[in-house]
Amino acid sequence: LVGEPGPRGAAPRGGSAGGPPGAPLAPRGLGCTARSPAVATTSEVAGDELRGLEELLQHLTTARDAVGDAMAFCIEKADRHAAPFAKALIGALEEPDLRTDVVLARLFLISDVLYNSNACTRRASRYHTLFQDLLPDASERLGRQWFQCLEQGRLERRRAETALRCVLRAWQDWAVFPPLFCRGLEALLFTPVVVVDSLEALGSEALRHKIARWCSPAEAARLPYAARLRGVSGPSPSPAECRARLCHYEYYWHDAEVEEPGHAPPAEAAGARREGPLEGSDVSSADEEDGIDGESLSDSDEAVNVLGGEEEGLTDSRALDVRPSPLRMGLRPFGDGGDAPEPKRLRTTDGAGH
């Protein structure tokens, strides 16, 4: 009989558990369950959320409210969609023919998401690990396809460089990533990776020593670890790619270290001097002791708030019930780079900042 009661705790006979009497039973032995047409699948929900993110990205500007709304959306959806969202945000940096303000707006969004990846929202910390894996290759492509194509000496290039350095310096100041990792991202962004064919062609004995280290067979097993530690490689590089990028890292920073303090020459063709460094300590074996373990640089490397201070002009965010703080980078995206930009910051309803 349709809807006839069954044993205690069982579904009514003729109906599915939790469904109305007479609802179709799940097919048996087929490894699937019946689903109402009105119930969206996980993939359909994920597709809808991705389309929502893409819509935000299409209209994103460097204004603090626009960046803050997009950041809140990403943190809110972190529990189920952190991985596809992180890939979408990185992919948005690699679209062809992007204007400089569009690139910077999307980079500011990634920066805000990283800053808030230690929020109380479940699995928000996944963004830190995901971006750690994705940013090295993305930085190389972004530099090659966008920054290095900007005309030398033009105001747009100088403004873009200032903003990029500001972001990288902020990640160090906020302890989002270690300085060594950010130095690698800088090397990939500002100059093309050049394969060193001959050590004899290098003019400096110190530089030849650094390059020879990575060309040595004795260091072959350490190449992937060293490349990830220095922010020049993702999780699955080839040995040749590791070696080329590590040599590029040494070349870039050797030239930067011999420049006058505070002088940042523009990027030029292969073999020319590289741009000046961000402030940070020299590479040493001690740096590697605090590096990555193959999964994540370190639990302590996850984004933390080191800025503090009183927020002002706070407005409620949509779904998280959080309060974003002012974003100096959004208000002054092409500032002098002297101060670390303040990110949008999540606040819970009890007023505790995260």
C-alpha positions in Angstrom: 0.0 0.0 0.0 1.3 3.5 -0.8 2.4 5.2 2.3 1.8 2.2 4.6 3.8 2.6 7.8 6.9 0.4 8.0 9.0 -0.7 11.0 10.0 2.0 13.5 12.7 4.3 12.0 12.2 3.0 8.5 10.8 4.8 5.5 7.1 4.4 4.8 6.5 1.5 2.4 6.1 2.9 -1.1 8.0 6.1 -0.3 11.6 7.2 0.2 13.1 8.1 3.6 12.3 11.7 4.4 10.0 12.0 1.3 6.3 12.1 0.9 4.3 8.8 0.6 4.4 7.5 -2.9 7.7 9.2 -3.8 9.8 7.0 -6.0 12.2 4.6 -4.3 15.9 4.9 -5.0 17.1 2.4 -7.6 18.8 -0.5 -5.9 22.0 -2.1 -7.0 22.9 0.8 -9.4 25.1 2.8 -7.0 22.9 5.9 -7.3 20.0 7.5 -5.5 16.9 9.2 -6.8 17.0 13.0 -7.0 14.2 15.5 -7.4 14.7 17.6 -10.5 14.5 20.7 -8.2 17.5 19.6 -6.2 20.8 20.9 -7.7 23.8 18.7 -7.9 27.1 19.6 -6.3 28.6 20.4 -9.7 25.7 22.6 -10.6 26.0 24.6 -7.3 29.8 24.9 -7.9 29.1 26.2 -11.4 26.7 28.8 -10.1 29.2 30.0 -7.5 31.9 30.2 -10.1 29.7 32.2 -12.3 29.0 34.5 -9.4 32.8 35.0 -8.9 33.3 35.6 -12.6 30.7 38.3 -12.5 32.4 40.0 -9.6 35.7 39.8 -11.4 34.3 41.3 -14.6 33.2 44.4 -12.7 36.0 44.5 -10.2 37.9 47.8 -9.7 40.6 48.9 -7.3 37.9 50.7 -5.1 38.0 49.3 -1.6 34.3 48.4 -1.5 34.5 46.4 -4.8 37.6 44.5 -3.6 36.0 44.0 -0.1 32.8 42.6 -1.5 34.6 40.1 -3.7 36.9 39.1 -0.9 33.9 38.5 1.4 32.3 36.3 -1.3 35.5 34.2 -1.6 35.9 33.7 2.1 32.2 32.9 2.6 32.4 30.1 0.0 35.8 28.7 1.2 34.3 25.6 2.8 33.2 24.1 -0.5 34.8 26.1 -3.2 38.3 27.3 -2.1 40.1 25.2 -4.7 38.1 26.3 -7.8 38.0 29.9 -6.6 41.7 30.1 -6.1 42.3 28.7 -9.6 39.7 31.1 -11.0 41.4 34.1 -9.3 44.8 33.1 -10.7 43.3 32.4 -14.1 41.8 35.9 -14.1 45.4 37.3 -13.9 46.4 35.5 -17.0 43.7 36.6 -19.4 45.2 38.3 -22.5 45.3 42.0 -23.1 44.3 43.1 -19.6 44.6 46.7 -18.7 46.9 47.6 -15.8 44.1 48.7 -13.5 42.3 45.4 -14.1 45.4 43.4 -13.2 46.0 45.3 -10.1 42.4 45.1 -8.9 42.5 41.3 -9.3 45.9 41.2 -7.5 44.5 43.3 -4.7 41.6 40.8 -4.4 44.0 37.9 -4.1 46.0 39.9 -1.5 42.9 40.5 0.6 41.8 36.9 0.4 45.3 35.8 1.6 45.2 38.3 4.5 41.8 36.9 5.6 42.7 33.3 5.1 43.1 32.9 8.9 39.4 34.0 9.4 37.1 31.8 11.4 35.3 30.7 8.3 35.7 27.0 7.9 38.6 26.0 5.6 39.4 29.6 4.7 43.0 28.7 5.5 43.1 26.5 2.3 43.5 29.7 0.3 46.9 30.1 1.8 48.2 26.7 0.7 46.5 27.0 -2.7 47.9 30.4 -3.6 51.3 29.3 -2.3 51.2 26.5 -4.9 49.8 28.7 -7.7 51.5 32.0 -7.4 55.0 31.1 -8.6 53.9 30.0 -12.1 51.3 32.7 -12.2 53.9 35.4 -11.4 56.2 34.1 -14.2 53.3 34.3 -16.7 52.0 37.6 -15.4 55.4 39.1 -15.8 56.0 37.7 -19.2 52.6 38.5 -20.7 51.9 41.8 -19.0 54.5 43.7 -16.9 57.5 43.1 -19.1 55.4 44.2 -22.1 54.8 47.6 -20.6 56.9 50.2 -22.3 60.1 51.2 -20.5 60.1 54.6 -18.9 56.3 55.1 -19.2 54.3 56.3 -16.2 52.1 53.2 -16.4 55.0 50.9 -16.0 56.4 52.8 -13.0 53.0 52.9 -11.4 52.5 49.2 -11.9 55.9 48.4 -10.5 55.2 50.5 -7.4 52.0 48.7 -6.8 53.5 45.2 -7.3 56.3 46.0 -4.9 53.8 47.3 -2.4 51.9 44.0 -2.5 55.0 41.9 -2.2 56.3 44.0 0.7 52.9 43.8 2.4 52.9 40.0 2.2 56.2 40.0 4.1 55.0 42.6 6.7 51.8 40.6 7.3 53.8 37.3 7.5 51.6 35.9 4.7 54.7 34.4 3.1 58.3 34.4 4.2 60.6 37.0 2.7 62.5 34.4 0.7 59.3 33.3 -1.0 58.3 36.9 -1.9 61.8 37.5 -3.3 61.3 34.7 -5.8 57.9 36.1 -6.9 59.6 39.4 -7.5 62.3 37.9 -9.6 59.7 36.1 -11.8 57.5 39.2 -12.1 60.1 41.8 -13.1 62.5 40.0 -15.5 62.2 37.0 -17.9 63.7 33.7 -17.0 67.0 33.4 -18.8 68.8 30.0 -19.3 72.5 30.3 -18.4 74.4 28.4 -21.1 77.9 29.0 -19.7 79.3 29.9 -16.3 82.3 31.5 -18.0 80.0 34.1 -19.5 79.1 35.4 -16.1 81.3 38.3 -15.1 81.2 37.8 -11.3 83.0 35.1 -9.5 80.4 35.2 -6.7 77.6 34.8 -9.2 79.4 31.9 -10.9 79.6 30.2 -7.5 75.9 30.7 -6.9 74.9 29.4 -10.3 77.3 26.4 -10.1 75.6 25.3 -7.0 72.3 24.6 -8.7 74.0 23.0 -11.7 75.8 20.5 -9.5 74.6 16.9 -9.7 75.0 16.8 -5.9 72.1 19.3 -5.6 69.7 17.6 -8.0 67.6 16.0 -5.3 67.2 19.3 -3.5 66.1 21.3 -6.5 62.3 21.0 -6.1 62.5 21.9 -2.4 64.8 24.8 -2.9 62.7 26.2 -5.8 59.5 26.0 -3.8 61.2 27.6 -0.8 62.3 30.5 -2.9 58.9 31.1 -4.5 60.0 30.3 -8.1 58.2 27.0 -8.6 54.9 25.2 -7.9 54.5 21.7 -6.4 55.3 19.6 -9.5 58.2 21.2 -11.5 60.6 19.4 -13.8 64.2 19.3 -12.7 65.2 21.5 -15.7 62.6 24.1 -14.8 63.7 24.1 -11.1 67.3 24.6 -12.2 66.5 27.4 -14.6 64.4 29.3 -12.2 66.9 28.9 -9.3 69.6 30.2 -11.5 67.3 33.1 -12.5 66.7 33.8 -8.9 70.4 34.0 -8.1 71.1 36.2 -11.2 68.3 38.6 -10.4 69.2 39.1 -6.7 73.0 39.1 -7.3 72.5 42.1 -9.7 70.1 43.7 -7.2 72.5 43.4 -4.3 75.4 45.2 -6.2 73.2 48.1 -7.1 73.3 51.3 -5.1 71.0 51.1 -2.0 67.5 52.4 -2.9 68.2 52.3 -6.6 65.8 50.2 -8.7 66.9 50.1 -12.3 64.2 49.1 -14.9 64.1 45.6 -16.3 65.9 45.3 -19.6 66.9 42.6 -22.0 68.6 39.4 -21.0 72.0 40.0 -19.4 71.1 43.5 -18.3 70.9 44.6 -14.7 67.7 43.7 -12.8 65.5 45.9 -10.7 66.4 46.6 -7.1 65.3 44.3 -4.3 62.6 44.5 -1.7 64.1 44.9 1.7 64.9 41.5 3.2 67.8 39.3 4.4 70.2 37.6 2.2 69.7 34.0 1.3 71.5 31.6 3.6 71.2 28.1 4.9 69.4 29.4 7.9 66.6 30.6 5.7 66.0 27.1 4.5 65.5 25.7 8.0 62.3 27.7 8.2 61.1 26.7 4.8 58.5 24.5 3.3 57.8 20.8 4.1 56.5 19.9 0.7 52.9 20.6 1.6 52.9 24.1 3.1 55.7 26.5 3.9 54.8 26.3 7.6 51.7 26.4 9.7 53.1 29.6 11.2 53.3 31.1 7.7 49.5 31.4 7.4 48.1 34.9 7.2 48.1 36.7 10.5 47.1 40.2 11.5 50.2 42.3 12.4 48.7 45.7 11.7 46.2 46.2 14.4 44.7 49.7 14.9 41.3 51.1 14.9 39.0 50.4 11.9 36.9 53.2 10.6 34.0 53.5 8.1 33.0 49.9 8.6 30.1 48.5 6.7 28.4 45.2 7.0 29.2 42.4 4.5 26.5 40.3 2.9 26.6 36.7 4.1 29.5 36.6 6.6 28.0 39.2 8.9 31.5 40.7 9.1 32.8 44.2 8.9 35.6 45.0 6.4 38.0 47.7 7.3 39.4 50.4 5.0 41.6 49.3 2.2 44.4 51.8 1.7 45.5 50.0 -1.5 42.1 50.5 -3.0 42.0 54.2 -2.1 45.7 54.7 -3.1 46.6 51.9 -5.5 49.5 53.8 -7.0 50.9 55.3 -3.9 54.6 55.8 -3.1 54.9 52.3 -1.8 56.3 53.5 1.5 53.7 51.8 3.7 52.3 48.3 3.6 48.7 48.5 2.2 45.9 47.8 4.7 43.7 45.0 3.5 40.0 44.5 3.9 39.7 42.8 7.3 36.9 40.6 8.5 35.2 41.3 11.8 32.7 39.0 13.6 29.5 40.2 15.1 31.0 40.3 18.6 33.6 42.9 17.3 36.6 40.6 17.5 38.8 41.0 14.5 40.1 38.1 12.5 
